[in-house]
Amino acid sequence: MGWRGAAKARKGLLLAALLLSAAACADPARERFEGAEKELLAQKMETALAGFRSVAREHPQSRYAPAALLRQGDLYGAFYRNFPAALEAYDSLVFNYPKAPEVPRALLRTAEIHLLQSMDAPSAARDLEKVRREFPRFEGTDEVLFLLARAYGASRDGDRQAAALSELMERFPESNRAAEGRWMLAYVFLGQRRYADADREFRKLLYLSADRGSTARARWGMAQCLEGMEDLPGAIVQYEALRGEWEDPQYVERKIERLRSRLGER
């Protein structure tokens, strides 16, 4: 290619860049969305909400419409505490833009409202299972699994709760939610009288404990499990280790005395 051809190509590229820039500047949905974001950062909530609502209402075909609906739902739910309005925004996003990348976040927020505000655990579980099924690579899957475990726990479905917690710890061992999930799983097993499984989980927690409080909680759980399995000497050892560490020392002493009496009766 000669120098004239090269110059022509450069002019063509420059013209294309200018056209793209002009198109971007002429995108009213983008301008409106970015303006609403600035208002949100400035804590001008009413103006920001009006901006997000106008994007979704006036530019429904824009790629900014799903994001605007998500912001709208978050503002209604987290700031204004208007949960019906938040659900309406999230539902509109999920229904009208089912493949948008904002959908799993909207479903997660919807589940939080169903579970924590409406106490509707089945609806929360339905929304979260939809995220697991249709968006397996969602970056907030650890949060989804943790909330799903809480929803199944509220529904008294211990098996599904334990399955969700096990998946959480297996797939996201470094997540903060996995750390919380370990305690939840141990207590789930204890509540189901699966003492051997619960004891295994409490022993893991004892190994991972980084402070006196979590060490005491793990030992208490182990003592409860050993007592349930009729390993009274083992339970006594754990209760004795709690002397001076548990919040109710008199209760610990009474526990030790009762277990020793039971041992003497054998």
DRENLO-609803 format. One line per 10 residues: number of its first residue (from 1); their letters; for each residue x, y, z of C-alpha. Coordinates in steps of 0.25 Angstrom, whole numbers, plus 5000, padded with zeros to 4 digits. Each point is the difference from the previous one (the first is absolute). Layout:
N
NUM) a) X:Y:Z | ...
This chain:
266
1) mgwrgaakar) 5000:5000:5000 | 5006:5014:4996 | 5000:5012:5009 | 4987:5005:4993 | 4993:4987:5004 | 5005:5000:5014 | 4996:5015:5002 | 4986:4996:4994 | 4999:4988:5010 | 5004:5009:5011
11) kglllaalll) 4989:5010:4996 | 4990:4989:5000 | 5003:4995:5013 | 5000:5014:5006 | 4986:5003:4994 | 4995:4987:5005 | 5005:5003:5014 | 4993:5014:4999 | 4987:4994:4996 | 5000:4990:5011
21) saaacadpar) 5004:5011:5010 | 4988:5009:4995 | 4991:4988:5001 | 5004:4998:5014 | 4998:5014:5004 | 4986:5000:4993 | 4996:4988:5008 | 4989:5006:5009 | 4998:4987:5008 | 5015:5000:5004
31) erfegaekel) 5000:5015:5003 | 4988:4998:5009 | 5006:4988:5007 | 5013:5006:5003 | 4994:5012:5005 | 4991:4992:5009 | 5013:4993:5005 | 5007:5013:5003 | 4987:5005:5008 | 5001:4987:5008
41) laqkmetala) 5014:5002:5003 | 4997:5014:5005 | 4989:4994:5009 | 4989:5007:4992 | 4991:4988:5001 | 4987:5006:4995 | 5007:5006:4987 | 5007:4987:4998 | 4988:4991:5001 | 4992:5009:4990
51) gfrsvarehp) 5012:4999:4991 | 5000:4985:5001 | 4985:4999:4998 | 5000:5008:4988 | 5011:4992:4993 | 4991:4987:5002 | 4988:5007:4996 | 5004:5008:4988 | 5011:4992:4995 | 4996:4985:5002
61) qsryapaall) 5008:4995:4988 | 5013:5006:5005 | 5010:4991:5006 | 5000:5009:5012 | 4985:4997:5003 | 5003:4987:5008 | 5011:5007:5009 | 4991:5012:5002 | 4989:4990:5005 | 5010:4994:5010
71) rqgdlygafy) 5004:5013:5005 | 4986:5004:5002 | 4997:4987:5008 | 5012:5002:5008 | 4996:5014:5004 | 4986:4997:5003 | 5004:4988:5009 | 5013:5004:5007 | 4998:5015:5001 | 4985:5003:5000
81) rnfpaaleay) 4996:4986:5006 | 4988:5000:4990 | 5001:4985:4998 | 4987:4998:4991 | 5006:5011:4990 | 5014:4993:5001 | 4993:4987:4996 | 4993:5006:4989 | 5013:5006:4994 | 5007:4986:5001
91) dslvfnypka) 4988:4993:4994 | 5000:5009:4989 | 5015:4998:4997 | 4999:4985:5001 | 4987:4999:4991 | 5004:5010:4989 | 5015:4997:4999 | 5001:4985:5004 | 5015:4999:4995 | 5005:5013:5005
101) pevprallrt) 5013:4998:5009 | 4992:5008:5011 | 4989:4989:5001 | 5008:4991:5010 | 5002:5012:5009 | 4986:5004:4999 | 4995:4986:5004 | 5010:5000:5012 | 4994:5013:5005 | 4986:4995:4998
111) aeihllqsmd) 5003:4988:5008 | 5006:5008:5011 | 4987:5008:5001 | 4991:4988:5000 | 5008:4993:5011 | 5004:5011:5009 | 4988:5010:4998 | 4988:4991:4996 | 5005:4988:5007 | 4996:4992:4987
121) apsaardlek) 5011:4989:5000 | 4994:4992:4989 | 5000:5012:4990 | 5014:5004:5004 | 5005:4985:4997 | 4993:5001:4987 | 5007:5012:4996 | 5014:4995:5004 | 4998:4987:4994 | 4997:5007:4987
131) vrrefprfeg) 5013:5007:5001 | 5008:4987:5002 | 4993:4994:4989 | 5001:5011:4989 | 5012:5008:5005 | 5010:4990:5005 | 5012:5009:4998 | 4994:5012:5008 | 5011:5006:5008 | 4991:5001:5012
141) tdevlfllar) 4997:4985:5001 | 5006:4999:5013 | 4989:5010:5006 | 4990:4992:4992 | 5003:4987:5007 | 5001:5006:5013 | 4986:5007:4999 | 4995:4987:4994 | 5004:4992:5012 | 4993:5011:5009
151) aygasrdgdr) 4987:4998:4992 | 5000:4985:5001 | 5003:5001:5015 | 4988:5009:5001 | 4992:4990:4992 | 5005:4989:5010 | 5006:4993:4988 | 5013:4995:5007 | 5005:4991:4989 | 4999:5011:4989
161) qaaalselme) 5006:5010:5010 | 5012:4991:5003 | 5002:4997:4985 | 5000:5015:4997 | 5010:5002:5011 | 5009:4989:4996 | 5001:5005:4986 | 5003:5014:5005 | 5012:4995:5008 | 5005:4991:4989
171) rfpesnraae) 4999:5010:4988 | 5004:5013:5008 | 5009:4996:5012 | 5006:5014:5001 | 4987:5007:5000 | 4995:5007:5013 | 4987:4994:4998 | 5007:4986:5000 | 5005:5003:5014 | 4986:5004:5005
181) grwmlayvfl) 4994:4987:4992 | 5010:4991:5008 | 4993:5004:5013 | 4986:4999:4994 | 5003:4986:4995 | 5005:4995:5013 | 4987:5005:5007 | 4992:4994:4989 | 5006:4987:5003 | 4998:5001:5015
191) gqrryadadr) 4986:5004:4998 | 4997:4988:4992 | 5007:4991:5010 | 5011:4996:4990 | 5010:5001:5011 | 5012:4994:4993 | 4998:5009:4988 | 4999:5012:5010 | 5012:4996:5008 | 5008:4999:4987
201) efrkllylsa) 4996:5014:4997 | 5002:5006:5014 | 5014:4994:5000 | 5003:5007:4987 | 4996:5013:5006 | 5008:4997:5012 | 5012:4998:4991 | 4997:5013:4992 | 4997:5009:5012 | 5008:5012:5002
211) drgstararw) 4995:5006:5013 | 4995:4995:5014 | 4985:5002:4997 | 5000:4991:4987 | 5008:4990:5007 | 4990:4999:5012 | 4989:4999:4990 | 5006:4989:4993 | 5003:4992:5013 | 4986:5002:5004
221) gmaqclegme) 4995:4995:4987 | 5009:4988:5002 | 4996:4997:5014 | 4985:5000:4996 | 5003:4990:4988 | 5008:4991:5009 | 4989:5000:5011 | 4990:4997:4989 | 5009:4988:4996 | 5000:4996:5014
231) dlpgaivqye) 5015:5002:5001 | 4999:5006:5014 | 5015:5000:5003 | 5003:5007:4987 | 4989:5010:5003 | 5005:5003:5014 | 5014:5003:4994 | 4994:5010:4991 | 4992:5006:5011 | 5012:5001:5009
241) alrgewedpq) 5008:5007:4989 | 4989:5011:5001 | 5002:5003:5014 | 5003:5015:5001 | 4996:5002:4985 | 4985:4998:4999 | 4991:5011:5003 | 4992:4992:5011 | 5011:4993:5008 | 4990:4995:5010
251) yverkierlr) 4992:4993:4989 | 5013:4993:4995 | 5003:4995:5015 | 4986:4994:5001 | 5002:4993:4986 | 5013:4994:5005 | 4993:4995:5013 | 4988:4994:4993 | 5009:4993:4990 | 5009:4994:5011
261) srlger) 4988:4996:5007 | 4995:4992:4988 | 5013:4994:4998 | 5000:4995:5015 | 4986:4994:4997 | 5005:4991:4989
